[in-house]
Amino acid sequence: MDQIKEEGGTLLDHTTVMMGSNFGDSSNHTCNNLPMIVAGGGYRHQTHTVLEKQTPLCNLYLELLHKHDVDAASFGSSVADMGLLKG
C-alpha cells in the first residue's frame, strides 16, 4: 500500500485500519475501557491514549469520518469529534 502513489500521498496515507473489541472485560461483558487501535490514515502514531472519562465509541467513528472528509454532524450516539487523531 505504501508503494501505490495517489494524489497527495500513497494508498497507505489515505487508508485507515481500525481494530478493537466491543468488550473492555470479556469475562464480565463490560463495555467500558474498550481497547482500540487506529493505524494508517496518515496519522501521527506511536502514542497511547487513555481517556479520563467515559466517552461514546461513536465519537471515534465520527472523528474518522471527519478525517476522511465526510461531513457528518453525528454518528450513532456520538456527541462530538474527539480531536485525538493528529496528522
Secondary structure by P-SEA (a helix, b strand, c coil): ccccccccccccccbbbbbbbcccccccccccbbbbbbccccccccbbbbbcccccaaaaaaaaaaaaccccccccccccccccccc
